[in-house]
Amino acid sequence: MRNPLPWVMGALFVISAVWFGYLYRQGVEKDSLDMEFAKALLQVGIVSVAGTLLSVLVFDHQRRSAANKEAVAAAEKQQQFRDDALKGTLGRITTAYNSTKRARRTVRALGLRKMVEKTLLRLDRYDECMADVSDAQLELEAIKSEVKTSRTLYPSASKLSAALKSMEQYLGALIEEYETIRSRLSDDVCELSLTKVPRFGDFIGPSNGSAFSKEFSSGHDGARAAIRGDLLQLNIPAGSSS
């Protein structure tokens, strides 16, 4: 709704000017009561119009300033939301990676019985390890889905998705092998030759040259690099150049 005050003050000024002009053309003496009243009314009209114009300008400036502040606050809120989302995703990826490596180290320390000709894997430790691997795989799958549906939050969504896919598929292959082998074993079996589970053997074996290193660890490094790049880009002031 528009403010009617400028129109009222404008009308008052016009009426005052018209009346003063009319009296002047009629030859009314300048010191007469009518002329003095007309001049006073005209002065009031001029002051009123000037004051109204000034108040309108001040109000418009305040309105624009408030709108700018709201826009800046909204932009900062959006940036903070993206910053929190990126850091949250980075933390979840790191947690999934660390829990997988912890399970891997536990099996290597407590789940193997090395013999002269072969290495045996304790099934209870195998089960525990794969439960952790399954949790990590589900978490990575969920993160990958979130990145896909919220690509605007992740400038490097393509690189990030590829890295997460590499990690998730590696763990998925381990789970597939586990489900296949474990379902064939009878309840009285407590150990399994490591050669029967080659993917798991790769998982707990030396890192150099392994699929674990090439697919899972490298995928983790790629995912972290992608998100850190997004965070760096997000926190560079607009207009800055490298």
Buried (B, 14 or more C-beta within 10 A) or exposed (E): EEEEEBEEBBEBBEEBBEBBEEBEEEEBEEEEEBBEEBBEBBEBBBEBBEEBEEBBEEEEEEEEEEEEEEEEEEEEEEEEEBBEBBEEBBEBBBEBBEBBBEBBEBBBEEBBEEEEEEBBBBBEBBEBBBEBBBBBBBBBBBBBEBBEEEBEBBBBBEBBBBBBBBBBBBBBBBBEBBEEBBEEBEEEEEBBEBEBBEBBBBBBBEEEEBBBBBBBBBBBEBBBBBBBBBBEEBEEEEEEEE
